[in-house]
Amino acid sequence: MSQYQCGSCHAIPGVADARGVSAVSLEGFARRSYIGGRLPNRPSTLEAWIIDPHAQIAAANMPALAVSPEQARDMAAYLRTLK
């Protein structure tokens, strides 16, 4: 997440320098029902969102960052630990 500078927009507990305020904090992400306010918070949906948010929600503010499927799986697994 540091490599992709996710923390420049999001505050992410446990990620150094991830103190962004222009997007929602990811604290407690595992307890959320929805991703981007619309998509069910499921592992496969979250991975797809991380890889290409605009394919999931065309008007998404989150940029596509060329995250590989393996990296998206790892990021999603970490986000699911944030209770």
mmCIF file of the N, C-alpha and C atoms, coordinates in Angstrom:
data_MODEL
# 
_entry.id   MODEL 
# 
loop_
_atom_site.group_PDB 
_atom_site.id 
_atom_site.type_symbol 
_atom_site.label_atom_id 
_atom_site.label_alt_id 
_atom_site.label_comp_id 
_atom_site.label_asym_id 
_atom_site.label_entity_id 
_atom_site.label_seq_id 
_atom_site.pdbx_PDB_ins_code 
_atom_site.Cartn_x 
_atom_site.Cartn_y 
_atom_site.Cartn_z 
_atom_site.occupancy 
_atom_site.B_iso_or_equiv 
_atom_site.pdbx_formal_charge 
_atom_site.auth_seq_id 
_atom_site.auth_comp_id 
_atom_site.auth_asym_id 
_atom_site.auth_atom_id 
_atom_site.pdbx_PDB_model_num 
ATOM 1   N N  . MET A 1 1  ? 0.819   -1.171  0.000   1.00 0.00 ? 1  MET A N  1 
ATOM 2   C CA . MET A 1 1  ? 0.000   0.000   0.000   1.00 0.00 ? 1  MET A CA 1 
ATOM 3   C C  . MET A 1 1  ? 0.874   1.249   0.000   1.00 0.00 ? 1  MET A C  1 
ATOM 4   N N  . SER A 1 2  ? 2.006   1.147   0.667   1.00 0.00 ? 2  SER A N  1 
ATOM 5   C CA . SER A 1 2  ? 2.950   2.272   0.640   1.00 0.00 ? 2  SER A CA 1 
ATOM 6   C C  . SER A 1 2  ? 3.481   2.480   -0.767  1.00 0.00 ? 2  SER A C  1 
ATOM 7   N N  . GLN A 1 3  ? 3.783   1.386   -1.453  1.00 0.00 ? 3  GLN A N  1 
ATOM 8   C CA . GLN A 1 3  ? 4.337   1.451   -2.812  1.00 0.00 ? 3  GLN A CA 1 
ATOM 9   C C  . GLN A 1 3  ? 3.419   2.216   -3.757  1.00 0.00 ? 3  GLN A C  1 
ATOM 10  N N  . TYR A 1 4  ? 2.121   2.049   -3.585  1.00 0.00 ? 4  TYR A N  1 
ATOM 11  C CA . TYR A 1 4  ? 1.149   2.702   -4.461  1.00 0.00 ? 4  TYR A CA 1 
ATOM 12  C C  . TYR A 1 4  ? 0.647   4.033   -3.898  1.00 0.00 ? 4  TYR A C  1 
ATOM 13  N N  . GLN A 1 5  ? 1.210   4.428   -2.774  1.00 0.00 ? 5  GLN A N  1 
ATOM 14  C CA . GLN A 1 5  ? 0.883   5.701   -2.129  1.00 0.00 ? 5  GLN A CA 1 
ATOM 15  C C  . GLN A 1 5  ? -0.601  5.826   -1.797  1.00 0.00 ? 5  GLN A C  1 
ATOM 16  N N  . CYS A 1 6  ? -1.193  4.724   -1.384  1.00 0.00 ? 6  CYS A N  1 
ATOM 17  C CA . CYS A 1 6  ? -2.602  4.737   -0.988  1.00 0.00 ? 6  CYS A CA 1 
ATOM 18  C C  . CYS A 1 6  ? -2.836  5.733   0.145   1.00 0.00 ? 6  CYS A C  1 
ATOM 19  N N  . GLY A 1 7  ? -1.826  5.890   0.995   1.00 0.00 ? 7  GLY A N  1 
ATOM 20  C CA . GLY A 1 7  ? -1.928  6.783   2.137   1.00 0.00 ? 7  GLY A CA 1 
ATOM 21  C C  . GLY A 1 7  ? -1.871  8.256   1.794   1.00 0.00 ? 7  GLY A C  1 
ATOM 22  N N  . SER A 1 8  ? -1.640  8.599   0.541   1.00 0.00 ? 8  SER A N  1 
ATOM 23  C CA . SER A 1 8  ? -1.694  10.010  0.177   1.00 0.00 ? 8  SER A CA 1 
ATOM 24  C C  . SER A 1 8  ? -3.147  10.484  0.143   1.00 0.00 ? 8  SER A C  1 
ATOM 25  N N  . CYS A 1 9  ? -4.082  9.566   -0.015  1.00 0.00 ? 9  CYS A N  1 
ATOM 26  C CA . CYS A 1 9  ? -5.519  9.898   0.017   1.00 0.00 ? 9  CYS A CA 1 
ATOM 27  C C  . CYS A 1 9  ? -6.203  9.337   1.257   1.00 0.00 ? 9  CYS A C  1 
ATOM 28  N N  . HIS A 1 10 ? -5.842  8.115   1.655   1.00 0.00 ? 10 HIS A N  1 
ATOM 29  C CA . HIS A 1 10 ? -6.493  7.420   2.761   1.00 0.00 ? 10 HIS A CA 1 
ATOM 30  C C  . HIS A 1 10 ? -5.623  7.404   4.011   1.00 0.00 ? 10 HIS A C  1 
ATOM 31  N N  . ALA A 1 11 ? -6.243  7.474   5.168   1.00 0.00 ? 11 ALA A N  1 
ATOM 32  C CA . ALA A 1 11 ? -5.589  7.127   6.425   1.00 0.00 ? 11 ALA A CA 1 
ATOM 33  C C  . ALA A 1 11 ? -5.742  5.611   6.569   1.00 0.00 ? 11 ALA A C  1 
ATOM 34  N N  . ILE A 1 12 ? -4.614  4.930   6.782   1.00 0.00 ? 12 ILE A N  1 
ATOM 35  C CA . ILE A 1 12 ? -4.656  3.470   6.863   1.00 0.00 ? 12 ILE A CA 1 
ATOM 36  C C  . ILE A 1 12 ? -3.882  3.033   8.104   1.00 0.00 ? 12 ILE A C  1 
ATOM 37  N N  . PRO A 1 13 ? -4.573  2.527   9.120   1.00 0.00 ? 13 PRO A N  1 
ATOM 38  C CA . PRO A 1 13 ? -3.882  2.065   10.318  1.00 0.00 ? 13 PRO A CA 1 
ATOM 39  C C  . PRO A 1 13 ? -2.825  1.016   9.979   1.00 0.00 ? 13 PRO A C  1 
ATOM 40  N N  . GLY A 1 14 ? -1.654  1.167   10.587  1.00 0.00 ? 14 GLY A N  1 
ATOM 41  C CA . GLY A 1 14 ? -0.588  0.197   10.399  1.00 0.00 ? 14 GLY A CA 1 
ATOM 42  C C  . GLY A 1 14 ? 0.276   0.418   9.174   1.00 0.00 ? 14 GLY A C  1 
ATOM 43  N N  . VAL A 1 15 ? -0.036  1.409   8.355   1.00 0.00 ? 15 VAL A N  1 
ATOM 44  C CA . VAL A 1 15 ? 0.758   1.703   7.164   1.00 0.00 ? 15 VAL A CA 1 
ATOM 45  C C  . VAL A 1 15 ? 1.467   3.035   7.403   1.00 0.00 ? 15 VAL A C  1 
ATOM 46  N N  . ALA A 1 16 ? 2.794   2.986   7.397   1.00 0.00 ? 16 ALA A N  1 
ATOM 47  C CA . ALA A 1 16 ? 3.588   4.183   7.666   1.00 0.00 ? 16 ALA A CA 1 
ATOM 48  C C  . ALA A 1 16 ? 3.223   5.312   6.716   1.00 0.00 ? 16 ALA A C  1 
ATOM 49  N N  . ASP A 1 17 ? 3.083   6.495   7.274   1.00 0.00 ? 17 ASP A N  1 
ATOM 50  C CA . ASP A 1 17 ? 2.800   7.728   6.521   1.00 0.00 ? 17 ASP A CA 1 
ATOM 51  C C  . ASP A 1 17 ? 1.468   7.716   5.776   1.00 0.00 ? 17 ASP A C  1 
ATOM 52  N N  . ALA A 1 18 ? 0.593   6.788   6.091   1.00 0.00 ? 18 ALA A N  1 
ATOM 53  C CA . ALA A 1 18 ? -0.729  6.750   5.434   1.00 0.00 ? 18 ALA A CA 1 
ATOM 54  C C  . ALA A 1 18 ? -1.698  7.585   6.267   1.00 0.00 ? 18 ALA A C  1 
ATOM 55  N N  . ARG A 1 19 ? -1.656  8.896   6.022   1.00 0.00 ? 19 ARG A N  1 
ATOM 56  C CA . ARG A 1 19 ? -2.480  9.813   6.804   1.00 0.00 ? 19 ARG A CA 1 
ATOM 57  C C  . ARG A 1 19 ? -3.307  10.725  5.909   1.00 0.00 ? 19 ARG A C  1 
ATOM 58  N N  . GLY A 1 20 ? -3.655  10.251  4.736   1.00 0.00 ? 20 GLY A N  1 
ATOM 59  C CA . GLY A 1 20 ? -4.423  11.059  3.799   1.00 0.00 ? 20 GLY A CA 1 
ATOM 60  C C  . GLY A 1 20 ? -5.797  11.420  4.338   1.00 0.00 ? 20 GLY A C  1 
ATOM 61  N N  . VAL A 1 21 ? -6.310  12.544  3.857   1.00 0.00 ? 21 VAL A N  1 
ATOM 62  C CA . VAL A 1 21 ? -7.623  13.007  4.303   1.00 0.00 ? 21 VAL A CA 1 
ATOM 63  C C  . VAL A 1 21 ? -8.570  13.306  3.140   1.00 0.00 ? 21 VAL A C  1 
ATOM 64  N N  . SER A 1 22 ? -8.110  13.129  1.913   1.00 0.00 ? 22 SER A N  1 
ATOM 65  C CA . SER A 1 22 ? -8.979  13.444  0.779   1.00 0.00 ? 22 SER A CA 1 
ATOM 66  C C  . SER A 1 22 ? -9.921  12.295  0.418   1.00 0.00 ? 22 SER A C  1 
ATOM 67  N N  . ALA A 1 23 ? -9.704  11.139  0.997   1.00 0.00 ? 23 ALA A N  1 
ATOM 68  C CA . ALA A 1 23 ? -10.595 9.984   0.817   1.00 0.00 ? 23 ALA A CA 1 
ATOM 69  C C  . ALA A 1 23 ? -10.897 9.421   2.206   1.00 0.00 ? 23 ALA A C  1 
ATOM 70  N N  . VAL A 1 24 ? -11.854 8.531   2.303   1.00 0.00 ? 24 VAL A N  1 
ATOM 71  C CA . VAL A 1 24 ? -12.253 7.982   3.596   1.00 0.00 ? 24 VAL A CA 1 
ATOM 72  C C  . VAL A 1 24 ? -11.103 7.248   4.270   1.00 0.00 ? 24 VAL A C  1 
ATOM 73  N N  . SER A 1 25 ? -11.093 7.307   5.586   1.00 0.00 ? 25 SER A N  1 
ATOM 74  C CA . SER A 1 25 ? -10.154 6.514   6.364   1.00 0.00 ? 25 SER A CA 1 
ATOM 75  C C  . SER A 1 25 ? -10.525 5.040   6.180   1.00 0.00 ? 25 SER A C  1 
ATOM 76  N N  . LEU A 1 26 ? -9.515  4.193   6.156   1.00 0.00 ? 26 LEU A N  1 
ATOM 77  C CA . LEU A 1 26 ? -9.784  2.763   6.010   1.00 0.00 ? 26 LEU A CA 1 
ATOM 78  C C  . LEU A 1 26 ? -9.810  2.040   7.354   1.00 0.00 ? 26 LEU A C  1 
ATOM 79  N N  . GLU A 1 27 ? -9.757  2.817   8.433   1.00 0.00 ? 27 GLU A N  1 
ATOM 80  C CA . GLU A 1 27 ? -9.896  2.241   9.763   1.00 0.00 ? 27 GLU A CA 1 
ATOM 81  C C  . GLU A 1 27 ? -11.259 1.548   9.863   1.00 0.00 ? 27 GLU A C  1 
ATOM 82  N N  . GLY A 1 28 ? -11.272 0.345   10.396  1.00 0.00 ? 28 GLY A N  1 
ATOM 83  C CA . GLY A 1 28 ? -12.516 -0.406  10.538  1.00 0.00 ? 28 GLY A CA 1 
ATOM 84  C C  . GLY A 1 28 ? -13.075 -0.937  9.231   1.00 0.00 ? 28 GLY A C  1 
ATOM 85  N N  . PHE A 1 29 ? -12.253 -1.001  8.202   1.00 0.00 ? 29 PHE A N  1 
ATOM 86  C CA . PHE A 1 29 ? -12.743 -1.406  6.885   1.00 0.00 ? 29 PHE A CA 1 
ATOM 87  C C  . PHE A 1 29 ? -13.441 -2.762  6.899   1.00 0.00 ? 29 PHE A C  1 
ATOM 88  N N  . ALA A 1 30 ? -12.952 -3.693  7.682   1.00 0.00 ? 30 ALA A N  1 
ATOM 89  C CA . ALA A 1 30 ? -13.529 -5.043  7.700   1.00 0.00 ? 30 ALA A CA 1 
ATOM 90  C C  . ALA A 1 30 ? -14.981 -5.054  8.181   1.00 0.00 ? 30 ALA A C  1 
ATOM 91  N N  . ARG A 1 31 ? -15.390 -4.028  8.918   1.00 0.00 ? 31 ARG A N  1 
ATOM 92  C CA . ARG A 1 31 ? -16.767 -3.966  9.427   1.00 0.00 ? 31 ARG A CA 1 
ATOM 93  C C  . ARG A 1 31 ? -17.727 -3.306  8.449   1.00 0.00 ? 31 ARG A C  1 
ATOM 94  N N  . ARG A 1 32 ? -17.220 -2.754  7.374   1.00 0.00 ? 32 ARG A N  1 
ATOM 95  C CA . ARG A 1 32 ? -18.089 -2.044  6.428   1.00 0.00 ? 32 ARG A CA 1 
ATOM 96  C C  . ARG A 1 32 ? -18.870 -3.014  5.549   1.00 0.00 ? 32 ARG A C  1 
ATOM 97  N N  . SER A 1 33 ? -20.070 -2.620  5.222   1.00 0.00 ? 33 SER A N  1 
ATOM 98  C CA . SER A 1 33 ? -20.912 -3.446  4.357   1.00 0.00 ? 33 SER A CA 1 
ATOM 99  C C  . SER A 1 33 ? -20.617 -3.218  2.884   1.00 0.00 ? 33 SER A C  1 
ATOM 100 N N  . TYR A 1 34 ? -20.142 -1.996  2.554   1.00 0.00 ? 34 TYR A N  1 
ATOM 101 C CA . TYR A 1 34 ? -19.970 -1.629  1.145   1.00 0.00 ? 34 TYR A CA 1 
ATOM 102 C C  . TYR A 1 34 ? -18.595 -1.046  0.853   1.00 0.00 ? 34 TYR A C  1 
ATOM 103 N N  . ILE A 1 35 ? -18.182 -1.236  -0.377  1.00 0.00 ? 35 ILE A N  1 
ATOM 104 C CA . ILE A 1 35 ? -16.960 -0.651  -0.932  1.00 0.00 ? 35 ILE A CA 1 
ATOM 105 C C  . ILE A 1 35 ? -17.418 0.477   -1.847  1.00 0.00 ? 35 ILE A C  1 
ATOM 106 N N  . GLY A 1 36 ? -16.822 1.648   -1.683  1.00 0.00 ? 36 GLY A N  1 
ATOM 107 C CA . GLY A 1 36 ? -17.198 2.767   -2.539  1.00 0.00 ? 36 GLY A CA 1 
ATOM 108 C C  . GLY A 1 36 ? -18.657 3.169   -2.388  1.00 0.00 ? 36 GLY A C  1 
ATOM 109 N N  . GLY A 1 37 ? -19.259 2.777   -1.276  1.00 0.00 ? 37 GLY A N  1 
ATOM 110 C CA . GLY A 1 37 ? -20.645 3.122   -1.017  1.00 0.00 ? 37 GLY A CA 1 
ATOM 111 C C  . GLY A 1 37 ? -21.669 2.332   -1.800  1.00 0.00 ? 37 GLY A C  1 
ATOM 112 N N  . ARG A 1 38 ? -21.224 1.401   -2.647  1.00 0.00 ? 38 ARG A N  1 
ATOM 113 C CA . ARG A 1 38 ? -22.172 0.679   -3.512  1.00 0.00 ? 38 ARG A CA 1 
ATOM 114 C C  . ARG A 1 38 ? -21.965 -0.825  -3.617  1.00 0.00 ? 38 ARG A C  1 
ATOM 115 N N  . LEU A 1 39 ? -20.727 -1.257  -3.556  1.00 0.00 ? 39 LEU A N  1 
ATOM 116 C CA . LEU A 1 39 ? -20.406 -2.666  -3.824  1.00 0.00 ? 39 LEU A CA 1 
ATOM 117 C C  . LEU A 1 39 ? -20.346 -3.467  -2.537  1.00 0.00 ? 39 LEU A C  1 
ATOM 118 N N  . PRO A 1 40 ? -20.906 -4.668  -2.504  1.00 0.00 ? 40 PRO A N  1 
ATOM 119 C CA . PRO A 1 40 ? -20.821 -5.501  -1.302  1.00 0.00 ? 40 PRO A CA 1 
ATOM 120 C C  . PRO A 1 40 ? -19.359 -5.740  -0.930  1.00 0.00 ? 40 PRO A C  1 
ATOM 121 N N  . ASN A 1 41 ? -19.049 -5.621  0.332   1.00 0.00 ? 41 ASN A N  1 
ATOM 122 C CA . ASN A 1 41 ? -17.679 -5.796  0.807   1.00 0.00 ? 41 ASN A CA 1 
ATOM 123 C C  . ASN A 1 41 ? -17.361 -7.285  0.925   1.00 0.00 ? 41 ASN A C  1 
ATOM 124 N N  . ARG A 1 42 ? -16.983 -7.861  -0.203  1.00 0.00 ? 42 ARG A N  1 
ATOM 125 C CA . ARG A 1 42 ? -16.582 -9.269  -0.291  1.00 0.00 ? 42 ARG A CA 1 
ATOM 126 C C  . ARG A 1 42 ? -15.147 -9.320  -0.802  1.00 0.00 ? 42 ARG A C  1 
ATOM 127 N N  . PRO A 1 43 ? -14.393 -10.359 -0.458  1.00 0.00 ? 43 PRO A N  1 
ATOM 128 C CA . PRO A 1 43 ? -12.994 -10.432 -0.883  1.00 0.00 ? 43 PRO A CA 1 
ATOM 129 C C  . PRO A 1 43 ? -12.789 -10.268 -2.393  1.00 0.00 ? 43 PRO A C  1 
ATOM 130 N N  . SER A 1 44 ? -13.522 -10.991 -3.204  1.00 0.00 ? 44 SER A N  1 
ATOM 131 C CA . SER A 1 44 ? -13.310 -10.913 -4.656  1.00 0.00 ? 44 SER A CA 1 
ATOM 132 C C  . SER A 1 44 ? -13.708 -9.549  -5.212  1.00 0.00 ? 44 SER A C  1 
ATOM 133 N N  . THR A 1 45 ? -14.745 -8.957  -4.646  1.00 0.00 ? 45 THR A N  1 
ATOM 134 C CA . THR A 1 45 ? -15.181 -7.629  -5.086  1.00 0.00 ? 45 THR A CA 1 
ATOM 135 C C  . THR A 1 45 ? -14.144 -6.589  -4.698  1.00 0.00 ? 45 THR A C  1 
ATOM 136 N N  . LEU A 1 46 ? -13.595 -6.705  -3.504  1.00 0.00 ? 46 LEU A N  1 
ATOM 137 C CA . LEU A 1 46 ? -12.563 -5.766  -3.053  1.00 0.00 ? 46 LEU A CA 1 
ATOM 138 C C  . LEU A 1 46 ? -11.315 -5.873  -3.920  1.00 0.00 ? 46 LEU A C  1 
ATOM 139 N N  . GLU A 1 47 ? -10.917 -7.078  -4.252  1.00 0.00 ? 47 GLU A N  1 
ATOM 140 C CA . GLU A 1 47 ? -9.744  -7.256  -5.117  1.00 0.00 ? 47 GLU A CA 1 
ATOM 141 C C  . GLU A 1 47 ? -9.985  -6.617  -6.482  1.00 0.00 ? 47 GLU A C  1 
ATOM 142 N N  . ALA A 1 48 ? -11.149 -6.835  -7.057  1.00 0.00 ? 48 ALA A N  1 
ATOM 143 C CA . ALA A 1 48 ? -11.481 -6.228  -8.350  1.00 0.00 ? 48 ALA A CA 1 
ATOM 144 C C  . ALA A 1 48 ? -11.484 -4.708  -8.250  1.00 0.00 ? 48 ALA A C  1 
ATOM 145 N N  . TRP A 1 49 ? -12.002 -4.168  -7.153  1.00 0.00 ? 49 TRP A N  1 
ATOM 146 C CA . TRP A 1 49 ? -12.031 -2.720  -6.919  1.00 0.00 ? 49 TRP A CA 1 
ATOM 147 C C  . TRP A 1 49 ? -10.613 -2.158  -6.866  1.00 0.00 ? 49 TRP A C  1 
ATOM 148 N N  . ILE A 1 50 ? -9.727  -2.831  -6.148  1.00 0.00 ? 50 ILE A N  1 
ATOM 149 C CA . ILE A 1 50 ? -8.342  -2.358  -6.028  1.00 0.00 ? 50 ILE A CA 1 
ATOM 150 C C  . ILE A 1 50 ? -7.655  -2.378  -7.388  1.00 0.00 ? 50 ILE A C  1 
ATOM 151 N N  . ILE A 1 51 ? -7.911  -3.391  -8.182  1.00 0.00 ? 51 ILE A N  1 
ATOM 152 C CA . ILE A 1 51 ? -7.271  -3.507  -9.501  1.00 0.00 ? 51 ILE A CA 1 
ATOM 153 C C  . ILE A 1 51 ? -7.789  -2.445  -10.461 1.00 0.00 ? 51 ILE A C  1 
ATOM 154 N N  . ASP A 1 52 ? -9.108  -2.273  -10.537 1.00 0.00 ? 52 ASP A N  1 
ATOM 155 C CA . ASP A 1 52 ? -9.679  -1.316  -11.495 1.00 0.00 ? 52 ASP A CA 1 
ATOM 156 C C  . ASP A 1 52 ? -10.992 -0.757  -10.963 1.00 0.00 ? 52 ASP A C  1 
ATOM 157 N N  . PRO A 1 53 ? -10.892 0.273   -10.123 1.00 0.00 ? 53 PRO A N  1 
ATOM 158 C CA . PRO A 1 53 ? -12.114 0.813   -9.528  1.00 0.00 ? 53 PRO A CA 1 
ATOM 159 C C  . PRO A 1 53 ? -13.126 1.310   -10.548 1.00 0.00 ? 53 PRO A C  1 
ATOM 160 N N  . HIS A 1 54 ? -12.666 1.842   -11.680 1.00 0.00 ? 54 HIS A N  1 
ATOM 161 C CA . HIS A 1 54 ? -13.593 2.387   -12.678 1.00 0.00 ? 54 HIS A CA 1 
ATOM 162 C C  . HIS A 1 54 ? -14.380 1.297   -13.411 1.00 0.00 ? 54 HIS A C  1 
ATOM 163 N N  . ALA A 1 55 ? -13.861 0.097   -13.437 1.00 0.00 ? 55 ALA A N  1 
ATOM 164 C CA . ALA A 1 55 ? -14.608 -1.016  -14.027 1.00 0.00 ? 55 ALA A CA 1 
ATOM 165 C C  . ALA A 1 55 ? -15.759 -1.428  -13.107 1.00 0.00 ? 55 ALA A C  1 
ATOM 166 N N  . GLN A 1 56 ? -15.629 -1.105  -11.823 1.00 0.00 ? 56 GLN A N  1 
ATOM 167 C CA . GLN A 1 56 ? -16.661 -1.450  -10.849 1.00 0.00 ? 56 GLN A CA 1 
ATOM 168 C C  . GLN A 1 56 ? -17.691 -0.327  -10.702 1.00 0.00 ? 56 GLN A C  1 
ATOM 169 N N  . ILE A 1 57 ? -17.193 0.908   -10.602 1.00 0.00 ? 57 ILE A N  1 
ATOM 170 C CA . ILE A 1 57 ? -18.040 2.102   -10.504 1.00 0.00 ? 57 ILE A CA 1 
ATOM 171 C C  . ILE A 1 57 ? -17.412 3.140   -11.429 1.00 0.00 ? 57 ILE A C  1 
ATOM 172 N N  . ALA A 1 58 ? -18.050 3.406   -12.550 1.00 0.00 ? 58 ALA A N  1 
ATOM 173 C CA . ALA A 1 58 ? -17.465 4.282   -13.574 1.00 0.00 ? 58 ALA A CA 1 
ATOM 174 C C  . ALA A 1 58 ? -17.058 5.646   -13.038 1.00 0.00 ? 58 ALA A C  1 
ATOM 175 N N  . ALA A 1 59 ? -17.810 6.204   -12.119 1.00 0.00 ? 59 ALA A N  1 
ATOM 176 C CA . ALA A 1 59 ? -17.522 7.547   -11.606 1.00 0.00 ? 59 ALA A CA 1 
ATOM 177 C C  . ALA A 1 59 ? -16.645 7.534   -10.350 1.00 0.00 ? 59 ALA A C  1 
ATOM 178 N N  . ALA A 1 60 ? -15.978 6.429   -10.086 1.00 0.00 ? 60 ALA A N  1 
ATOM 179 C CA . ALA A 1 60 ? -15.142 6.331   -8.882  1.00 0.00 ? 60 ALA A CA 1 
ATOM 180 C C  . ALA A 1 60 ? -14.040 7.385   -8.895  1.00 0.00 ? 60 ALA A C  1 
ATOM 181 N N  . ASN A 1 61 ? -13.776 7.946   -7.724  1.00 0.00 ? 61 ASN A N  1 
ATOM 182 C CA . ASN A 1 61 ? -12.683 8.911   -7.592  1.00 0.00 ? 61 ASN A CA 1 
ATOM 183 C C  . ASN A 1 61 ? -11.335 8.230   -7.437  1.00 0.00 ? 61 ASN A C  1 
ATOM 184 N N  . MET A 1 62 ? -11.335 6.993   -7.019  1.00 0.00 ? 62 MET A N  1 
ATOM 185 C CA . MET A 1 62 ? -10.086 6.274   -6.812  1.00 0.00 ? 62 MET A CA 1 
ATOM 186 C C  . MET A 1 62 ? -9.439  5.958   -8.154  1.00 0.00 ? 62 MET A C  1 
ATOM 187 N N  . PRO A 1 63 ? -8.145  6.247   -8.284  1.00 0.00 ? 63 PRO A N  1 
ATOM 188 C CA . PRO A 1 63 ? -7.472  5.967   -9.551  1.00 0.00 ? 63 PRO A CA 1 
ATOM 189 C C  . PRO A 1 63 ? -7.115  4.493   -9.699  1.00 0.00 ? 63 PRO A C  1 
ATOM 190 N N  . ALA A 1 64 ? -7.014  4.039   -10.929 1.00 0.00 ? 64 ALA A N  1 
ATOM 191 C CA . ALA A 1 64 ? -6.477  2.705   -11.217 1.00 0.00 ? 64 ALA A CA 1 
ATOM 192 C C  . ALA A 1 64 ? -4.959  2.834   -11.149 1.00 0.00 ? 64 ALA A C  1 
ATOM 193 N N  . LEU A 1 65 ? -4.313  1.980   -10.376 1.00 0.00 ? 65 LEU A N  1 
ATOM 194 C CA . LEU A 1 65 ? -2.885  2.133   -10.116 1.00 0.00 ? 65 LEU A CA 1 
ATOM 195 C C  . LEU A 1 65 ? -2.031  0.991   -10.653 1.00 0.00 ? 65 LEU A C  1 
ATOM 196 N N  . ALA A 1 66 ? -2.570  0.184   -11.546 1.00 0.00 ? 66 ALA A N  1 
ATOM 197 C CA . ALA A 1 66 ? -1.834  -0.950  -12.126 1.00 0.00 ? 66 ALA A CA 1 
ATOM 198 C C  . ALA A 1 66 ? -1.374  -1.937  -11.055 1.00 0.00 ? 66 ALA A C  1 
ATOM 199 N N  . VAL A 1 67 ? -2.259  -2.211  -10.116 1.00 0.00 ? 67 VAL A N  1 
ATOM 200 C CA . VAL A 1 67 ? -1.996  -3.193  -9.068  1.00 0.00 ? 67 VAL A CA 1 
ATOM 201 C C  . VAL A 1 67 ? -2.210  -4.585  -9.664  1.00 0.00 ? 67 VAL A C  1 
ATOM 202 N N  . SER A 1 68 ? -1.274  -5.489  -9.443  1.00 0.00 ? 68 SER A N  1 
ATOM 203 C CA . SER A 1 68 ? -1.423  -6.852  -9.952  1.00 0.00 ? 68 SER A CA 1 
ATOM 204 C C  . SER A 1 68 ? -2.474  -7.603  -9.137  1.00 0.00 ? 68 SER A C  1 
ATOM 205 N N  . PRO A 1 69 ? -3.025  -8.672  -9.695  1.00 0.00 ? 69 PRO A N  1 
ATOM 206 C CA . PRO A 1 69 ? -3.991  -9.477  -8.921  1.00 0.00 ? 69 PRO A CA 1 
ATOM 207 C C  . PRO A 1 69 ? -3.410  -9.989  -7.602  1.00 0.00 ? 69 PRO A C  1 
ATOM 208 N N  . GLU A 1 70 ? -2.155  -10.373 -7.601  1.00 0.00 ? 70 GLU A N  1 
ATOM 209 C CA . GLU A 1 70 ? -1.524  -10.867 -6.375  1.00 0.00 ? 70 GLU A CA 1 
ATOM 210 C C  . GLU A 1 70 ? -1.411  -9.754  -5.341  1.00 0.00 ? 70 GLU A C  1 
ATOM 211 N N  . GLN A 1 71 ? -1.010  -8.568  -5.769  1.00 0.00 ? 71 GLN A N  1 
ATOM 212 C CA . GLN A 1 71 ? -0.905  -7.444  -4.847  1.00 0.00 ? 71 GLN A CA 1 
ATOM 213 C C  . GLN A 1 71 ? -2.284  -7.036  -4.335  1.00 0.00 ? 71 GLN A C  1 
ATOM 214 N N  . ALA A 1 72 ? -3.272  -7.049  -5.198  1.00 0.00 ? 72 ALA A N  1 
ATOM 215 C CA . ALA A 1 72 ? -4.637  -6.720  -4.785  1.00 0.00 ? 72 ALA A CA 1 
ATOM 216 C C  . ALA A 1 72 ? -5.135  -7.722  -3.750  1.00 0.00 ? 72 ALA A C  1 
ATOM 217 N N  . ARG A 1 73 ? -4.819  -8.995  -3.934  1.00 0.00 ? 73 ARG A N  1 
ATOM 218 C CA . ARG A 1 73 ? -5.215  -10.017 -2.963  1.00 0.00 ? 73 ARG A CA 1 
ATOM 219 C C  . ARG A 1 73 ? -4.569  -9.736  -1.608  1.00 0.00 ? 73 ARG A C  1 
ATOM 220 N N  . ASP A 1 74 ? -3.282  -9.360  -1.618  1.00 0.00 ? 74 ASP A N  1 
ATOM 221 C CA . ASP A 1 74 ? -2.591  -9.053  -0.367  1.00 0.00 ? 74 ASP A CA 1 
ATOM 222 C C  . ASP A 1 74 ? -3.158  -7.796  0.295   1.00 0.00 ? 74 ASP A C  1 
ATOM 223 N N  . MET A 1 75 ? -3.428  -6.772  -0.498  1.00 0.00 ? 75 MET A N  1 
ATOM 224 C CA . MET A 1 75 ? -4.004  -5.535  0.050   1.00 0.00 ? 75 MET A CA 1 
ATOM 225 C C  . MET A 1 75 ? -5.378  -5.812  0.646   1.00 0.00 ? 75 MET A C  1 
ATOM 226 N N  . ALA A 1 76 ? -6.191  -6.561  -0.077  1.00 0.00 ? 76 ALA A N  1 
ATOM 227 C CA . ALA A 1 76 ? -7.537  -6.885  0.396   1.00 0.00 ? 76 ALA A CA 1 
ATOM 228 C C  . ALA A 1 76 ? -7.466  -7.689  1.690   1.00 0.00 ? 76 ALA A C  1 
ATOM 229 N N  . ALA A 1 77 ? -6.528  -8.618  1.761   1.00 0.00 ? 77 ALA A N  1 
ATOM 230 C CA . ALA A 1 77 ? -6.381  -9.420  2.986   1.00 0.00 ? 77 ALA A CA 1 
ATOM 231 C C  . ALA A 1 77 ? -6.027  -8.516  4.158   1.00 0.00 ? 77 ALA A C  1 
ATOM 232 N N  . TYR A 1 78 ? -5.159  -7.547  3.941   1.00 0.00 ? 78 TYR A N  1 
ATOM 233 C CA . TYR A 1 78 ? -4.812  -6.621  5.023   1.00 0.00 ? 78 TYR A CA 1 
ATOM 234 C C  . TYR A 1 78 ? -6.024  -5.782  5.417   1.00 0.00 ? 78 TYR A C  1 
ATOM 235 N N  . LEU A 1 79 ? -6.731  -5.244  4.457   1.00 0.00 ? 79 LEU A N  1 
ATOM 236 C CA . LEU A 1 79 ? -7.899  -4.415  4.771   1.00 0.00 ? 79 LEU A CA 1 
ATOM 237 C C  . LEU A 1 79 ? -8.936  -5.197  5.562   1.00 0.00 ? 79 LEU A C  1 
ATOM 238 N N  . ARG A 1 80 ? -9.046  -6.490  5.299   1.00 0.00 ? 80 ARG A N  1 
ATOM 239 C CA . ARG A 1 80 ? -10.018 -7.313  6.031   1.00 0.00 ? 80 ARG A CA 1 
ATOM 240 C C  . ARG A 1 80 ? -9.609  -7.532  7.480   1.00 0.00 ? 80 ARG A C  1 
ATOM 241 N N  . THR A 1 81 ? -8.358  -7.193  7.838   1.00 0.00 ? 81 THR A N  1 
ATOM 242 C CA . THR A 1 81 ? -7.933  -7.297  9.245   1.00 0.00 ? 81 THR A CA 1 
ATOM 243 C C  . THR A 1 81 ? -8.258  -6.037  10.033  1.00 0.00 ? 81 THR A C  1 
ATOM 244 N N  . LEU A 1 82 ? -8.647  -4.970  9.362   1.00 0.00 ? 82 LEU A N  1 
ATOM 245 C CA . LEU A 1 82 ? -8.887  -3.681  10.027  1.00 0.00 ? 82 LEU A CA 1 
ATOM 246 C C  . LEU A 1 82 ? -10.293 -3.649  10.610  1.00 0.00 ? 82 LEU A C  1 
ATOM 247 N N  . LYS A 1 83 ? -10.394 -4.067  11.858  1.00 0.00 ? 83 LYS A N  1 
ATOM 248 C CA . LYS A 1 83 ? -11.701 -4.152  12.522  1.00 0.00 ? 83 LYS A CA 1 
ATOM 249 C C  . LYS A 1 83 ? -11.808 -3.027  13.453  1.00 0.00 ? 83 LYS A C  1 
# 
